[in-house]
């Protein structure tokens, strides 16, 4: 497994909080020799005005595109409370991707 997508709760949380959690996961995965795909570094999360233009549905579709280019998904603690993370987990399971829980 080379590329691994990081999935976890974002909506309804403080930006500093989820950015730190995703950054720490990215650093950990990189230290394990993997190539993490951190969605908080993608366009809609990086520049919130882009998210406001795209909206939730299009942003989720955008994220799923990046997920499907990976071999696995890394589920952050609390993913069960996130609608988007549950969808990402379902897609990963359906496609037979490796699933790693934090």
MODELLER restraints for C-alpha pairs under 7 A, 6 or more apart:
rsr = mdl.restraints
at = mdl.atoms
rsr.add(forms.Gaussian(group=physical.xy_distance, feature=features.Distance(at['CA:1:A'], at['CA:71:A']), mean=5.66, stdev=0.5))
rsr.add(forms.Gaussian(group=physical.xy_distance, feature=features.Distance(at['CA:1:A'], at['CA:72:A']), mean=6.97, stdev=0.5))
rsr.add(forms.Gaussian(group=physical.xy_distance, feature=features.Distance(at['CA:2:A'], at['CA:34:A']), mean=5.29, stdev=0.5))
rsr.add(forms.Gaussian(group=physical.xy_distance, feature=features.Distance(at['CA:2:A'], at['CA:35:A']), mean=5.65, stdev=0.5))
rsr.add(forms.Gaussian(group=physical.xy_distance, feature=features.Distance(at['CA:2:A'], at['CA:71:A']), mean=6.63, stdev=0.5))
rsr.add(forms.Gaussian(group=physical.xy_distance, feature=features.Distance(at['CA:3:A'], at['CA:34:A']), mean=6.17, stdev=0.5))
rsr.add(forms.Gaussian(group=physical.xy_distance, feature=features.Distance(at['CA:3:A'], at['CA:35:A']), mean=4.57, stdev=0.5))
rsr.add(forms.Gaussian(group=physical.xy_distance, feature=features.Distance(at['CA:3:A'], at['CA:36:A']), mean=5.67, stdev=0.5))
rsr.add(forms.Gaussian(group=physical.xy_distance, feature=features.Distance(at['CA:3:A'], at['CA:37:A']), mean=6.82, stdev=0.5))
rsr.add(forms.Gaussian(group=physical.xy_distance, feature=features.Distance(at['CA:3:A'], at['CA:70:A']), mean=4.83, stdev=0.5))
rsr.add(forms.Gaussian(group=physical.xy_distance, feature=features.Distance(at['CA:3:A'], at['CA:71:A']), mean=5.69, stdev=0.5))
rsr.add(forms.Gaussian(group=physical.xy_distance, feature=features.Distance(at['CA:3:A'], at['CA:72:A']), mean=6.80, stdev=0.5))
rsr.add(forms.Gaussian(group=physical.xy_distance, feature=features.Distance(at['CA:4:A'], at['CA:34:A']), mean=6.93, stdev=0.5))
rsr.add(forms.Gaussian(group=physical.xy_distance, feature=features.Distance(at['CA:4:A'], at['CA:35:A']), mean=6.14, stdev=0.5))
rsr.add(forms.Gaussian(group=physical.xy_distance, feature=features.Distance(at['CA:4:A'], at['CA:36:A']), mean=4.88, stdev=0.5))
rsr.add(forms.Gaussian(group=physical.xy_distance, feature=features.Distance(at['CA:4:A'], at['CA:37:A']), mean=5.93, stdev=0.5))
rsr.add(forms.Gaussian(group=physical.xy_distance, feature=features.Distance(at['CA:4:A'], at['CA:70:A']), mean=5.39, stdev=0.5))
rsr.add(forms.Gaussian(group=physical.xy_distance, feature=features.Distance(at['CA:4:A'], at['CA:71:A']), mean=5.97, stdev=0.5))
rsr.add(forms.Gaussian(group=physical.xy_distance, feature=features.Distance(at['CA:4:A'], at['CA:72:A']), mean=4.72, stdev=0.5))
rsr.add(forms.Gaussian(group=physical.xy_distance, feature=features.Distance(at['CA:4:A'], at['CA:73:A']), mean=5.17, stdev=0.5))
rsr.add(forms.Gaussian(group=physical.xy_distance, feature=features.Distance(at['CA:4:A'], at['CA:74:A']), mean=6.55, stdev=0.5))
rsr.add(forms.Gaussian(group=physical.xy_distance, feature=features.Distance(at['CA:5:A'], at['CA:36:A']), mean=5.83, stdev=0.5))
rsr.add(forms.Gaussian(group=physical.xy_distance, feature=features.Distance(at['CA:5:A'], at['CA:37:A']), mean=4.66, stdev=0.5))
rsr.add(forms.Gaussian(group=physical.xy_distance, feature=features.Distance(at['CA:5:A'], at['CA:38:A']), mean=6.43, stdev=0.5))
rsr.add(forms.Gaussian(group=physical.xy_distance, feature=features.Distance(at['CA:5:A'], at['CA:67:A']), mean=5.67, stdev=0.5))
rsr.add(forms.Gaussian(group=physical.xy_distance, feature=features.Distance(at['CA:5:A'], at['CA:70:A']), mean=6.30, stdev=0.5))
rsr.add(forms.Gaussian(group=physical.xy_distance, feature=features.Distance(at['CA:5:A'], at['CA:72:A']), mean=6.31, stdev=0.5))
rsr.add(forms.Gaussian(group=physical.xy_distance, feature=features.Distance(at['CA:5:A'], at['CA:73:A']), mean=4.61, stdev=0.5))
rsr.add(forms.Gaussian(group=physical.xy_distance, feature=features.Distance(at['CA:5:A'], at['CA:74:A']), mean=5.97, stdev=0.5))
rsr.add(forms.Gaussian(group=physical.xy_distance, feature=features.Distance(at['CA:6:A'], at['CA:36:A']), mean=6.82, stdev=0.5))
rsr.add(forms.Gaussian(group=physical.xy_distance, feature=features.Distance(at['CA:6:A'], at['CA:37:A']), mean=6.10, stdev=0.5))
rsr.add(forms.Gaussian(group=physical.xy_distance, feature=features.Distance(at['CA:6:A'], at['CA:38:A']), mean=5.52, stdev=0.5))
rsr.add(forms.Gaussian(group=physical.xy_distance, feature=features.Distance(at['CA:6:A'], at['CA:39:A']), mean=6.89, stdev=0.5))
rsr.add(forms.Gaussian(group=physical.xy_distance, feature=features.Distance(at['CA:6:A'], at['CA:73:A']), mean=5.89, stdev=0.5))
rsr.add(forms.Gaussian(group=physical.xy_distance, feature=features.Distance(at['CA:6:A'], at['CA:74:A']), mean=4.81, stdev=0.5))
rsr.add(forms.Gaussian(group=physical.xy_distance, feature=features.Distance(at['CA:6:A'], at['CA:75:A']), mean=6.24, stdev=0.5))
rsr.add(forms.Gaussian(group=physical.xy_distance, feature=features.Distance(at['CA:7:A'], at['CA:73:A']), mean=6.84, stdev=0.5))
rsr.add(forms.Gaussian(group=physical.xy_distance, feature=features.Distance(at['CA:7:A'], at['CA:74:A']), mean=5.99, stdev=0.5))
rsr.add(forms.Gaussian(group=physical.xy_distance, feature=features.Distance(at['CA:7:A'], at['CA:75:A']), mean=5.01, stdev=0.5))
rsr.add(forms.Gaussian(group=physical.xy_distance, feature=features.Distance(at['CA:7:A'], at['CA:76:A']), mean=6.03, stdev=0.5))
rsr.add(forms.Gaussian(group=physical.xy_distance, feature=features.Distance(at['CA:7:A'], at['CA:85:A']), mean=5.59, stdev=0.5))
rsr.add(forms.Gaussian(group=physical.xy_distance, feature=features.Distance(at['CA:8:A'], at['CA:75:A']), mean=5.93, stdev=0.5))
rsr.add(forms.Gaussian(group=physical.xy_distance, feature=features.Distance(at['CA:8:A'], at['CA:76:A']), mean=4.86, stdev=0.5))
rsr.add(forms.Gaussian(group=physical.xy_distance, feature=features.Distance(at['CA:8:A'], at['CA:77:A']), mean=6.96, stdev=0.5))
rsr.add(forms.Gaussian(group=physical.xy_distance, feature=features.Distance(at['CA:8:A'], at['CA:78:A']), mean=6.66, stdev=0.5))
rsr.add(forms.Gaussian(group=physical.xy_distance, feature=features.Distance(at['CA:8:A'], at['CA:79:A']), mean=4.61, stdev=0.5))
rsr.add(forms.Gaussian(group=physical.xy_distance, feature=features.Distance(at['CA:8:A'], at['CA:82:A']), mean=6.85, stdev=0.5))
rsr.add(forms.Gaussian(group=physical.xy_distance, feature=features.Distance(at['CA:8:A'], at['CA:85:A']), mean=5.37, stdev=0.5))
rsr.add(forms.Gaussian(group=physical.xy_distance, feature=features.Distance(at['CA:9:A'], at['CA:78:A']), mean=6.40, stdev=0.5))
rsr.add(forms.Gaussian(group=physical.xy_distance, feature=features.Distance(at['CA:9:A'], at['CA:79:A']), mean=5.44, stdev=0.5))
rsr.add(forms.Gaussian(group=physical.xy_distance, feature=features.Distance(at['CA:9:A'], at['CA:81:A']), mean=6.99, stdev=0.5))
rsr.add(forms.Gaussian(group=physical.xy_distance, feature=features.Distance(at['CA:9:A'], at['CA:82:A']), mean=4.98, stdev=0.5))
rsr.add(forms.Gaussian(group=physical.xy_distance, feature=features.Distance(at['CA:9:A'], at['CA:85:A']), mean=6.50, stdev=0.5))
rsr.add(forms.Gaussian(group=physical.xy_distance, feature=features.Distance(at['CA:10:A'], at['CA:18:A']), mean=5.94, stdev=0.5))
rsr.add(forms.Gaussian(group=physical.xy_distance, feature=features.Distance(at['CA:19:A'], at['CA:40:A']), mean=6.57, stdev=0.5))
rsr.add(forms.Gaussian(group=physical.xy_distance, feature=features.Distance(at['CA:22:A'], at['CA:38:A']), mean=6.68, stdev=0.5))
rsr.add(forms.Gaussian(group=physical.xy_distance, feature=features.Distance(at['CA:26:A'], at['CA:36:A']), mean=5.69, stdev=0.5))
rsr.add(forms.Gaussian(group=physical.xy_distance, feature=features.Distance(at['CA:26:A'], at['CA:38:A']), mean=6.54, stdev=0.5))
rsr.add(forms.Gaussian(group=physical.xy_distance, feature=features.Distance(at['CA:29:A'], at['CA:36:A']), mean=6.19, stdev=0.5))
rsr.add(forms.Gaussian(group=physical.xy_distance, feature=features.Distance(at['CA:30:A'], at['CA:36:A']), mean=6.46, stdev=0.5))
rsr.add(forms.Gaussian(group=physical.xy_distance, feature=features.Distance(at['CA:39:A'], at['CA:63:A']), mean=6.78, stdev=0.5))
rsr.add(forms.Gaussian(group=physical.xy_distance, feature=features.Distance(at['CA:40:A'], at['CA:46:A']), mean=6.09, stdev=0.5))
rsr.add(forms.Gaussian(group=physical.xy_distance, feature=features.Distance(at['CA:43:A'], at['CA:50:A']), mean=6.93, stdev=0.5))
rsr.add(forms.Gaussian(group=physical.xy_distance, feature=features.Distance(at['CA:44:A'], at['CA:50:A']), mean=5.11, stdev=0.5))
rsr.add(forms.Gaussian(group=physical.xy_distance, feature=features.Distance(at['CA:44:A'], at['CA:51:A']), mean=4.44, stdev=0.5))
rsr.add(forms.Gaussian(group=physical.xy_distance, feature=features.Distance(at['CA:44:A'], at['CA:59:A']), mean=6.64, stdev=0.5))
rsr.add(forms.Gaussian(group=physical.xy_distance, feature=features.Distance(at['CA:45:A'], at['CA:51:A']), mean=6.69, stdev=0.5))
rsr.add(forms.Gaussian(group=physical.xy_distance, feature=features.Distance(at['CA:51:A'], at['CA:59:A']), mean=6.83, stdev=0.5))
rsr.add(forms.Gaussian(group=physical.xy_distance, feature=features.Distance(at['CA:60:A'], at['CA:84:A']), mean=6.83, stdev=0.5))
rsr.add(forms.Gaussian(group=physical.xy_distance, feature=features.Distance(at['CA:64:A'], at['CA:88:A']), mean=6.83, stdev=0.5))
rsr.add(forms.Gaussian(group=physical.xy_distance, feature=features.Distance(at['CA:71:A'], at['CA:97:A']), mean=5.72, stdev=0.5))
rsr.add(forms.Gaussian(group=physical.xy_distance, feature=features.Distance(at['CA:71:A'], at['CA:98:A']), mean=6.56, stdev=0.5))
rsr.add(forms.Gaussian(group=physical.xy_distance, feature=features.Distance(at['CA:72:A'], at['CA:97:A']), mean=4.92, stdev=0.5))
rsr.add(forms.Gaussian(group=physical.xy_distance, feature=features.Distance(at['CA:72:A'], at['CA:98:A']), mean=4.35, stdev=0.5))
rsr.add(forms.Gaussian(group=physical.xy_distance, feature=features.Distance(at['CA:72:A'], at['CA:99:A']), mean=5.74, stdev=0.5))
rsr.add(forms.Gaussian(group=physical.xy_distance, feature=features.Distance(at['CA:73:A'], at['CA:92:A']), mean=6.81, stdev=0.5))
rsr.add(forms.Gaussian(group=physical.xy_distance, feature=features.Distance(at['CA:73:A'], at['CA:98:A']), mean=6.31, stdev=0.5))
rsr.add(forms.Gaussian(group=physical.xy_distance, feature=features.Distance(at['CA:73:A'], at['CA:99:A']), mean=5.08, stdev=0.5))
rsr.add(forms.Gaussian(group=physical.xy_distance, feature=features.Distance(at['CA:73:A'], at['CA:100:A']), mean=6.24, stdev=0.5))
rsr.add(forms.Gaussian(group=physical.xy_distance, feature=features.Distance(at['CA:74:A'], at['CA:99:A']), mean=6.13, stdev=0.5))
rsr.add(forms.Gaussian(group=physical.xy_distance, feature=features.Distance(at['CA:74:A'], at['CA:100:A']), mean=4.80, stdev=0.5))
rsr.add(forms.Gaussian(group=physical.xy_distance, feature=features.Distance(at['CA:74:A'], at['CA:101:A']), mean=5.83, stdev=0.5))
rsr.add(forms.Gaussian(group=physical.xy_distance, feature=features.Distance(at['CA:74:A'], at['CA:102:A']), mean=6.77, stdev=0.5))
rsr.add(forms.Gaussian(group=physical.xy_distance, feature=features.Distance(at['CA:75:A'], at['CA:100:A']), mean=6.08, stdev=0.5))
rsr.add(forms.Gaussian(group=physical.xy_distance, feature=features.Distance(at['CA:75:A'], at['CA:101:A']), mean=4.74, stdev=0.5))
rsr.add(forms.Gaussian(group=physical.xy_distance, feature=features.Distance(at['CA:75:A'], at['CA:102:A']), mean=5.80, stdev=0.5))
rsr.add(forms.Gaussian(group=physical.xy_distance, feature=features.Distance(at['CA:76:A'], at['CA:101:A']), mean=6.46, stdev=0.5))
rsr.add(forms.Gaussian(group=physical.xy_distance, feature=features.Distance(at['CA:76:A'], at['CA:102:A']), mean=5.15, stdev=0.5))
rsr.add(forms.Gaussian(group=physical.xy_distance, feature=features.Distance(at['CA:77:A'], at['CA:102:A']), mean=5.97, stdev=0.5))
rsr.add(forms.Gaussian(group=physical.xy_distance, feature=features.Distance(at['CA:79:A'], at['CA:85:A']), mean=5.55, stdev=0.5))
rsr.add(forms.Gaussian(group=physical.xy_distance, feature=features.Distance(at['CA:79:A'], at['CA:86:A']), mean=6.72, stdev=0.5))
rsr.add(forms.Gaussian(group=physical.xy_distance, feature=features.Distance(at['CA:80:A'], at['CA:86:A']), mean=6.18, stdev=0.5))
